[in-house]
Amino acid sequence: MSKSNELIDRYVYDVTRRLPQAQRTDIEKELRTLIDDMLAGKEDVKDVTLVLIELGRPAELAAKYRGSLRYLISPQLFGTYEMLLKIVLAAVAFGMLAANVIMNITAPPESVLLAVAQALGMTVMALFQAFGIITLIFAVVERTEKAEAWKKENDWHPRDLPEVPLSSAVIKKGDPIVSLVFSAIFLVIFLTMPWLFGVGIGLPAPWIPVFNLNALAGVIWLFVLLIAAGVAKDALRLIIGRYTIKLAIAVAALNIISFVLVVLVFGNAAVWNASFLADLQAATGAEWFGSDLAKAIWAFVPTLIVVLSGIGLAADTGTTIYRGIRYGRKSAAGQG
Protein backbone atom coordinates (compact mmCIF):
# COMPACT_ATOMS: atom_id res chain seq x y z
CA MET A 1 0.00 0.00 0.00
CA SER A 2 1.36 3.42 -0.95
CA LYS A 3 2.01 6.07 1.71
CA SER A 4 -0.66 8.34 0.22
CA ASN A 5 -3.34 5.62 0.27
CA GLU A 6 -2.35 4.67 3.81
CA LEU A 7 -2.73 8.30 4.91
CA ILE A 8 -6.20 8.48 3.34
CA ASP A 9 -7.21 5.21 5.03
CA ARG A 10 -6.08 6.53 8.41
CA TYR A 11 -7.99 9.78 7.93
CA VAL A 12 -11.19 8.03 6.83
CA TYR A 13 -10.89 5.61 9.75
CA ASP A 14 -10.42 8.44 12.26
CA VAL A 15 -13.51 10.23 10.95
CA THR A 16 -15.86 7.26 10.63
CA ARG A 17 -14.98 5.67 13.98
CA ARG A 18 -16.63 8.67 15.65
CA LEU A 19 -19.93 8.18 13.82
CA PRO A 20 -22.89 5.89 14.51
CA GLN A 21 -22.37 2.43 13.03
CA ALA A 22 -25.30 2.80 10.62
CA GLN A 23 -23.76 5.89 8.98
CA ARG A 24 -20.18 4.72 8.60
CA THR A 25 -20.34 2.86 5.29
CA ASP A 26 -22.15 5.61 3.38
CA ILE A 27 -20.03 8.40 4.84
CA GLU A 28 -16.82 6.49 4.13
CA LYS A 29 -17.78 6.23 0.45
CA GLU A 30 -18.76 9.91 0.35
CA LEU A 31 -15.56 11.00 2.07
CA ARG A 32 -13.31 8.94 -0.22
CA THR A 33 -15.07 10.39 -3.25
CA LEU A 34 -14.60 13.91 -1.87
CA ILE A 35 -10.89 13.30 -1.29
CA ASP A 36 -10.45 11.88 -4.82
CA ASP A 37 -12.18 14.93 -6.31
CA MET A 38 -9.99 17.30 -4.30
CA LEU A 39 -6.83 15.45 -5.35
CA ALA A 40 -7.85 15.62 -9.03
CA GLY A 41 -5.61 12.73 -9.97
CA LYS A 42 -2.63 13.73 -7.82
CA GLU A 43 -1.15 10.90 -5.75
CA ASP A 44 1.87 12.47 -4.07
CA VAL A 45 1.97 12.26 -0.25
CA LYS A 46 2.47 16.01 -0.07
CA ASP A 47 -0.71 16.64 -2.11
CA VAL A 48 -2.70 14.19 0.03
CA THR A 49 -1.42 15.89 3.18
CA LEU A 50 -2.54 19.32 1.96
CA VAL A 51 -6.01 17.98 1.07
CA LEU A 52 -6.45 16.37 4.50
CA ILE A 53 -5.31 19.55 6.24
CA GLU A 54 -7.89 21.45 4.21
CA LEU A 55 -10.61 19.00 5.27
CA GLY A 56 -9.63 19.62 8.90
CA ARG A 57 -9.52 17.63 12.08
CA PRO A 58 -11.27 14.25 11.85
CA ALA A 59 -13.28 14.94 15.02
CA GLU A 60 -14.60 18.25 13.66
CA LEU A 61 -15.47 16.73 10.30
CA ALA A 62 -17.27 13.86 12.03
CA ALA A 63 -19.26 16.41 14.05
CA LYS A 64 -20.31 18.13 10.80
CA TYR A 65 -21.46 14.81 9.36
CA ARG A 66 -23.55 14.28 12.51
CA GLY A 67 -25.30 17.52 11.64
CA SER A 68 -24.23 19.88 14.41
CA LEU A 69 -21.31 21.05 16.50
CA ARG A 70 -21.96 20.27 20.17
CA TYR A 71 -19.44 21.38 22.74
CA LEU A 72 -20.77 20.37 26.15
CA ILE A 73 -18.34 17.57 25.41
CA SER A 74 -16.06 18.24 22.43
CA PRO A 75 -16.77 16.67 19.02
CA GLN A 76 -13.83 14.36 19.60
CA LEU A 77 -15.66 12.64 22.47
CA PHE A 78 -19.32 13.57 22.03
CA GLY A 79 -20.32 10.50 20.00
CA THR A 80 -19.02 8.09 22.64
CA TYR A 81 -20.36 10.29 25.46
CA GLU A 82 -23.84 10.36 23.92
CA MET A 83 -23.89 6.59 23.34
CA LEU A 84 -22.62 5.85 26.83
CA LEU A 85 -25.07 8.26 28.45
CA LYS A 86 -28.03 6.63 26.71
CA ILE A 87 -26.92 3.16 27.79
CA VAL A 88 -26.25 4.12 31.41
CA LEU A 89 -29.47 6.14 31.81
CA ALA A 90 -31.50 3.27 30.35
CA ALA A 91 -29.77 0.84 32.72
CA VAL A 92 -30.41 3.13 35.68
CA ALA A 93 -34.10 3.48 34.79
CA PHE A 94 -34.42 -0.30 34.45
CA GLY A 95 -32.57 -0.86 37.71
CA MET A 96 -34.81 1.57 39.55
CA LEU A 97 -37.93 -0.08 38.11
CA ALA A 98 -36.77 -3.52 39.23
CA ALA A 99 -35.70 -2.26 42.65
CA ASN A 100 -39.02 -0.52 43.25
CA VAL A 101 -40.96 -3.63 42.22
CA ILE A 102 -38.98 -5.70 44.72
CA MET A 103 -39.37 -3.05 47.41
CA ASN A 104 -43.14 -2.87 46.95
CA ILE A 105 -43.44 -6.67 47.07
CA THR A 106 -41.39 -7.01 50.23
CA ALA A 107 -42.93 -3.97 51.91
CA PRO A 108 -46.31 -3.11 50.36
CA PRO A 109 -46.96 0.67 50.26
CA GLU A 110 -49.90 2.35 51.91
CA SER A 111 -51.28 3.37 48.51
CA VAL A 112 -50.51 2.90 44.82
CA LEU A 113 -50.23 6.68 44.35
CA LEU A 114 -47.61 6.90 47.10
CA ALA A 115 -45.63 4.04 45.54
CA VAL A 116 -45.67 5.68 42.10
CA ALA A 117 -44.63 9.07 43.47
CA GLN A 118 -41.82 7.52 45.48
CA ALA A 119 -40.62 5.49 42.48
CA LEU A 120 -40.62 8.54 40.20
CA GLY A 121 -38.75 10.67 42.74
CA MET A 122 -36.06 8.04 43.32
CA THR A 123 -35.70 7.37 39.60
CA VAL A 124 -35.26 11.04 38.73
CA MET A 125 -32.68 11.43 41.49
CA ALA A 126 -30.79 8.36 40.29
CA LEU A 127 -30.84 9.56 36.67
CA PHE A 128 -29.38 12.92 37.67
CA GLN A 129 -26.66 11.17 39.67
CA ALA A 130 -25.77 8.92 36.73
CA PHE A 131 -25.76 11.89 34.35
CA GLY A 132 -23.46 13.81 36.68
CA ILE A 133 -20.99 10.93 37.08
CA ILE A 134 -20.74 10.23 33.32
CA THR A 135 -20.41 13.92 32.45
CA LEU A 136 -17.76 14.46 35.12
CA ILE A 137 -15.72 11.51 33.88
CA PHE A 138 -15.80 12.75 30.30
CA ALA A 139 -14.91 16.27 31.44
CA VAL A 140 -11.82 14.88 33.16
CA VAL A 141 -10.90 12.79 30.11
CA GLU A 142 -11.43 15.88 27.96
CA ARG A 143 -8.73 17.72 29.88
CA THR A 144 -6.24 14.91 30.38
CA GLU A 145 -6.43 12.63 27.36
CA LYS A 146 -6.51 15.06 24.48
CA ALA A 147 -3.22 15.95 22.83
CA GLU A 148 -2.02 19.53 22.69
CA ALA A 149 -2.56 19.40 18.94
CA TRP A 150 -6.30 19.19 19.56
CA LYS A 151 -6.24 22.27 21.77
CA LYS A 152 -4.19 24.43 19.39
CA GLU A 153 -6.19 25.50 16.40
CA ASN A 154 -3.46 25.32 13.76
CA ASP A 155 -1.23 22.47 14.96
CA TRP A 156 -3.14 19.50 13.58
CA HIS A 157 -1.34 17.48 10.90
CA PRO A 158 -2.23 14.24 9.08
CA ARG A 159 0.89 12.59 10.50
CA ASP A 160 -0.94 12.66 13.87
CA LEU A 161 -3.63 10.31 12.56
CA PRO A 162 -3.87 6.98 14.39
CA GLU A 163 -3.00 3.76 12.60
CA VAL A 164 -5.93 1.69 11.33
CA PRO A 165 -5.80 -1.05 13.99
CA LEU A 166 -5.64 -4.79 13.46
CA SER A 167 -8.99 -6.45 14.13
CA SER A 168 -7.48 -8.25 17.13
CA ALA A 169 -6.36 -4.91 18.60
CA VAL A 170 -9.85 -3.40 18.50
CA ILE A 171 -11.80 -3.46 21.77
CA LYS A 172 -15.28 -4.83 21.18
CA LYS A 173 -17.82 -2.35 22.50
CA GLY A 174 -20.03 -5.05 23.98
CA ASP A 175 -17.74 -5.85 26.93
CA PRO A 176 -17.39 -2.35 28.41
CA ILE A 177 -21.05 -1.61 27.66
CA VAL A 178 -22.24 -4.68 29.61
CA SER A 179 -19.90 -3.73 32.46
CA LEU A 180 -21.28 -0.18 32.46
CA VAL A 181 -24.87 -1.39 32.57
CA PHE A 182 -24.24 -3.58 35.60
CA SER A 183 -22.21 -0.84 37.30
CA ALA A 184 -25.08 1.61 36.83
CA ILE A 185 -27.69 -0.81 38.19
CA PHE A 186 -25.48 -1.79 41.12
CA LEU A 187 -24.75 1.84 41.97
CA VAL A 188 -28.40 2.87 41.88
CA ILE A 189 -29.56 0.04 44.14
CA PHE A 190 -26.63 0.51 46.50
CA LEU A 191 -27.32 4.23 46.90
CA THR A 192 -31.09 4.09 47.14
CA MET A 193 -32.02 0.68 48.59
CA PRO A 194 -28.92 -1.03 50.02
CA TRP A 195 -31.09 -3.26 52.19
CA LEU A 196 -32.03 -5.16 49.02
CA PHE A 197 -28.61 -6.79 49.27
CA GLY A 198 -29.84 -9.33 51.74
CA VAL A 199 -32.13 -12.29 52.29
CA GLY A 200 -35.94 -12.29 52.36
CA ILE A 201 -37.58 -14.80 54.65
CA GLY A 202 -41.22 -14.92 53.67
CA LEU A 203 -43.14 -12.20 51.84
CA PRO A 204 -44.29 -9.57 52.49
CA ALA A 205 -41.47 -8.82 54.92
CA PRO A 206 -38.35 -6.66 54.99
CA TRP A 207 -35.22 -8.50 53.95
CA ILE A 208 -32.36 -9.19 56.33
CA PRO A 209 -29.56 -6.98 54.96
CA VAL A 210 -26.01 -8.29 54.65
CA PHE A 211 -24.67 -4.81 55.38
CA ASN A 212 -24.71 -2.65 58.47
CA LEU A 213 -26.68 0.18 56.89
CA ASN A 214 -25.50 2.80 59.40
CA ALA A 215 -21.83 1.93 58.88
CA LEU A 216 -22.35 1.68 55.14
CA ALA A 217 -23.66 5.24 55.01
CA GLY A 218 -20.33 6.45 56.38
CA VAL A 219 -18.33 4.93 53.50
CA ILE A 220 -20.85 5.37 50.70
CA TRP A 221 -18.71 8.07 49.08
CA LEU A 222 -15.87 5.53 48.80
CA PHE A 223 -18.26 3.17 47.04
CA VAL A 224 -19.27 5.92 44.62
CA LEU A 225 -15.57 6.48 43.86
CA LEU A 226 -15.16 2.73 43.31
CA ILE A 227 -17.97 2.67 40.75
CA ALA A 228 -16.67 5.89 39.17
CA ALA A 229 -13.23 4.28 38.71
CA GLY A 230 -14.84 1.32 36.97
CA VAL A 231 -16.97 3.59 34.77
CA ALA A 232 -13.89 5.66 33.88
CA LYS A 233 -12.04 2.50 32.87
CA ASP A 234 -14.88 1.32 30.63
CA ALA A 235 -15.32 4.82 29.20
CA LEU A 236 -11.63 4.94 28.25
CA ARG A 237 -11.95 1.59 26.52
CA LEU A 238 -14.87 2.94 24.49
CA ILE A 239 -13.15 6.26 23.75
CA ILE A 240 -9.78 4.82 22.72
CA GLY A 241 -11.34 1.79 21.06
CA ARG A 242 -8.12 -0.23 20.81
CA TYR A 243 -5.39 -1.66 22.99
CA THR A 244 -2.54 0.81 23.49
CA ILE A 245 0.22 1.32 26.02
CA LYS A 246 -1.49 4.51 27.21
CA LEU A 247 -4.73 2.61 27.83
CA ALA A 248 -2.82 -0.13 29.66
CA ILE A 249 -1.23 2.41 32.02
CA ALA A 250 -4.60 4.08 32.69
CA VAL A 251 -6.33 0.73 33.33
CA ALA A 252 -3.54 -0.38 35.68
CA ALA A 253 -3.78 2.87 37.67
CA LEU A 254 -7.58 2.71 37.90
CA ASN A 255 -7.48 -0.95 38.94
CA ILE A 256 -5.00 -0.16 41.73
CA ILE A 257 -7.31 2.61 42.93
CA SER A 258 -10.29 0.24 42.67
CA PHE A 259 -8.56 -2.43 44.75
CA VAL A 260 -7.70 0.06 47.50
CA LEU A 261 -11.35 1.20 47.54
CA VAL A 262 -12.58 -2.42 47.66
CA VAL A 263 -10.39 -3.01 50.71
CA LEU A 264 -11.64 0.17 52.39
CA VAL A 265 -15.32 -0.56 51.71
CA PHE A 266 -15.82 -4.33 51.67
CA GLY A 267 -12.75 -5.32 53.68
CA ASN A 268 -14.09 -3.30 56.59
CA ALA A 269 -15.78 -5.77 58.96
CA ALA A 270 -17.90 -2.99 60.45
CA VAL A 271 -19.72 -2.54 57.13
CA TRP A 272 -21.15 -6.04 57.33
CA ASN A 273 -24.23 -6.85 59.42
CA ALA A 274 -22.90 -8.38 62.65
CA SER A 275 -26.37 -9.74 63.53
CA PHE A 276 -26.95 -11.27 60.08
CA LEU A 277 -26.63 -14.90 61.24
CA ALA A 278 -28.63 -14.28 64.41
CA ASP A 279 -31.40 -12.65 62.37
CA LEU A 280 -31.42 -15.59 59.95
CA GLN A 281 -31.59 -18.05 62.84
CA ALA A 282 -34.46 -16.15 64.43
CA ALA A 283 -36.35 -15.95 61.11
CA THR A 284 -35.85 -19.56 60.05
CA GLY A 285 -35.37 -21.40 63.33
CA ALA A 286 -32.35 -23.18 61.80
CA GLU A 287 -29.77 -23.86 64.52
CA TRP A 288 -26.96 -24.12 61.93
CA PHE A 289 -26.82 -20.33 61.60
CA GLY A 290 -25.63 -20.21 65.19
CA SER A 291 -22.87 -22.77 64.69
CA ASP A 292 -19.15 -22.00 64.79
CA LEU A 293 -18.81 -23.04 61.14
CA ALA A 294 -21.46 -20.56 60.01
CA LYS A 295 -19.81 -17.80 62.05
CA ALA A 296 -16.40 -18.63 60.55
CA ILE A 297 -17.82 -18.54 57.02
CA TRP A 298 -19.54 -15.20 57.64
CA ALA A 299 -16.38 -13.74 59.18
CA PHE A 300 -14.42 -14.81 56.08
CA VAL A 301 -16.81 -13.09 53.64
CA PRO A 302 -15.04 -9.66 53.69
CA THR A 303 -11.68 -11.34 52.97
CA LEU A 304 -13.24 -13.44 50.21
CA ILE A 305 -14.72 -10.36 48.52
CA VAL A 306 -11.34 -8.60 48.65
CA VAL A 307 -9.44 -11.64 47.34
CA LEU A 308 -11.85 -12.30 44.46
CA SER A 309 -11.87 -8.61 43.52
CA GLY A 310 -8.07 -8.55 43.62
CA ILE A 311 -7.83 -11.58 41.35
CA GLY A 312 -10.28 -10.09 38.87
CA LEU A 313 -8.56 -6.69 38.81
CA ALA A 314 -5.10 -8.28 38.51
CA ALA A 315 -6.26 -10.42 35.58
CA ASP A 316 -7.79 -7.39 33.87
CA THR A 317 -4.61 -5.38 34.42
CA GLY A 318 -2.33 -8.14 33.16
CA THR A 319 -4.41 -8.80 30.05
CA THR A 320 -4.66 -5.11 29.17
CA ILE A 321 -0.94 -4.52 29.70
CA TYR A 322 -0.03 -7.54 27.58
CA ARG A 323 -2.29 -6.47 24.72
CA GLY A 324 -1.29 -2.82 25.08
CA ILE A 325 2.40 -3.66 24.74
CA ARG A 326 1.80 -6.15 21.94
CA TYR A 327 -0.43 -3.99 19.76
CA GLY A 328 0.97 -0.65 20.93
CA ARG A 329 4.44 -1.59 19.70
CA LYS A 330 3.04 -2.72 16.37
CA SER A 331 1.24 0.59 15.99
CA ALA A 332 4.39 2.53 16.88
CA ALA A 333 6.38 0.49 14.39
CA GLY A 334 3.77 1.17 11.73
CA GLN A 335 4.08 4.91 12.29
CA GLY A 336 7.84 4.92 12.11
PyMOL commands that set and color helices and strands:
alter all, ss='L'
color gray80, all
select helices_A, chain A and resi 3-16+21-39+45-55+58-66+75-106+112-144+148-151+158-160+167-169+174-192+194-196+213-218+220-240+245-266+269-271+276-284+287-290+292-335
alter helices_A, ss='H'
color red, helices_A
select strands_A, chain A and resi 198-199+208-209
alter strands_A, ss='S'
color yellow, strands_A
deselect
rebuild
show_as cartoon
